[in-house]
């Protein structure tokens, strides 16, 4: 999920740069792209990006950027496409140096115009992208305090990534809960809450949220497969190997339909391993007790 949030930051930042030069790019179009990416509707996001490109075709001649930065920006639509093929990290690497430079410029600008809403949010987002999580948290908290009426569910959800990275699961849970109040039932936010619960040790609470995501009719096949996979991982941690196999098998079927063969093969390998664990352990819930003592005495 962390990669996913970083890609959202790329989309938000780059499109804001373009919009600042081209007022004809409506804010609602930029918001639509973000929502489409968030819901893993990459083809639709690409189509909208292409439409924006047509309206701002000569943007490259107006932005005073280095060739490297210009080429990177020009590949935005390809980045969104590549998200579904698991190559996001390669693209993120290309942006990190640019992100840090822009973030540092925003910090300098805030010395001249302290309290500027856009720059505060930009520093918060870009600090997360360059893995400066303490700075990201600092500026998210300033933004939440000073501009509460402007904060969106996506802002709260994005901020949780920085809290997760510093193991502050209490505040991560606080802000994802606020995001869910603003956007009830959003599958991405429910999935993130499940992840936070799992990281903080609430494995049963996590499986409950994974189940909500899996059963949500609004959930995309990609998100459902991902939720099934990580629910399977959580069930293994609990000691419910039979349920874990069921989850993995369901995820495997979805990946096959989506023609995601690398993920399909990975799940097949996992199922083979888990079936071995299943044979070596008592049925759930006795298996949970067995796993507990195995871990306790292995330390």
C-alpha positions, -999 to +999 in steps of 0.1 A: +000+000+000+029+023+007+039+022-030+003+029-040+002+061-018+035+072-033+021+069-067-009+089-057+015+116-045+032+116-079-001+120-096-012+148-072+020+167-075+026+165-112-010+174-121-009+204-097+023+216-114+005+214-148-027+230-134-008+259-120+003+268-156-030+258-172-061+270-155-082+253-182-074+220-165-103+218-141-097+208-105-125+182-108-105+165-136-075+162-113-096+149-085-111+123-108-077+110-118-067+106-081-099+088-073-096+065-104-060+056-094-071+051-058-097+026-070-072+009-093-091+019-125-059+026-143-073+025-179-099+051-170-072+072-153-050+070-184-079+080-206-086+111-185-049+119-184-047+117-222-076+142-224-058+165-201-027+162-223-047+172-254-058+204-237-023+212-224-003+198-253+023+225-253+029+224-215+065+212-220+075+245-238+063+266-209+077+247-179+113+258-170+124+223-160+155+202-167+152+178-196+153+149-170+124+164-151+104+172-183+109+137-196+098+122-163+066+144-162+058+135-198+057+098-188+030+103-162+004+084-182+028+055-186+035+054-149-002+050-141-004+022-167+026+004-152+011+004-117-009-027-126+022-045-138+041-042-106+068-018-119+059+012-098+091+013-079+113+018-110+093+049-118+093+062-082+131+062-082+132+086-111+112+111-092+129+110-058+156+136-065+130+159-081+107+154-051+134+163-026+144+194-046+108+207-048+101+198-012+132+218-001+121+247-023+087+247-006+103+247+028+123+278+018+092+294+005+074+288+038+100+309+055+089+338+033+052+331+033+046+311+065+011+295+067+006+290+030-019+262+027-007+247-006+030+247+004+023+231+038+004+203+021+030+199-006+058+196+020+038+170+039+032+149+008+066+152-007+083+145+026+065+112+027+076+104-009+113+110+000+109+090+032+114+119+056+084+107+077+090+130+107+088+161+085+058+147+067+040+141+100+049+176+113+035+193+083+004+171+080-004+180+117+000+217+109-023+213+078-049+195+098-048+221+126-048+252+105-070+242+075-095+217+089-122+227+066-100+220+035-088+185+046-102+157+025-106+120+033-077+113+010-055+137+029-062+119+062-056+085+046-024+096+029-010+109+062-014+075+078+014+062+057+039+084+075+026+074+109+028+037+099+064+042+089+074+055+124+053+027+140+028+053+154-002+030+149-024+049+174-024+080+152-024+060+120-057+044+132-070+078+143-066+094+109-078+064+089-109+064+111-115+101+103-111+093+066-138+066+069-161+091+086-157+114+056-160+086+031-178+057+048-171+023+035-143+033+010-127-001+003-092+014+002-096+030+036-111-002+052-082-021+038-057+004+052-074+002+086-071-036+084-034-032+078-030-009+107-049-033+130-026-061+119+006-042+124-006-032+159-014-068+169-052-068+164-052-097+141-089-106+146-099-070+140-078-070+109-095-102+095-128-086+101-119-055+080-104-077+053-137-096+051-156-063+048-134-053+018-137-087+002-175-087+005-179-051-007-196-050-041-178-018-049-144-034-045-125-039-077-112-074-086-076-063-080-084-049-046-104-080-037-075-103-047-050-082-027-074-083+004-077-121+001-040-125-001-032-104+030-061-119+049-046-153+041-013-141+055-031-129+087-049-162+090-015-180+089-003-158+118-034-167+138-030-204+130-061-209+109-044-226+080-075-240+065-090-205+061-057-192+048-057-218+020-093-208+011-083-172+009-053-179-012-073-201-036-099-174-041-071-148-048-054-173-072-087-176-092-090-138-095-054-134-106-059-160-132-090-142-146-070-109-146-041-127-164-017-116-136+004-147-140+033-137-117+009-131-088-010-163-097+022-184-096+033-167-063-001-177-048+003-213-061+036-215-043+022-201-011-007-226-011+017-255-014+037-242+016+006-235+037-009-269+030+023-284+046+017-262+077-020-273+077-010-310+079+015-303+107-010-285+129-042-292+147-075-279+133-084-243+142-089-231+170-065-257+185-040-248+158-040-213+171-029-225+205-003-248+189+012-219+169+012-197+201+033-222+220+056-228+190+064-191+188+067-188+226+093-216+229+112-207+197+123-174+212 
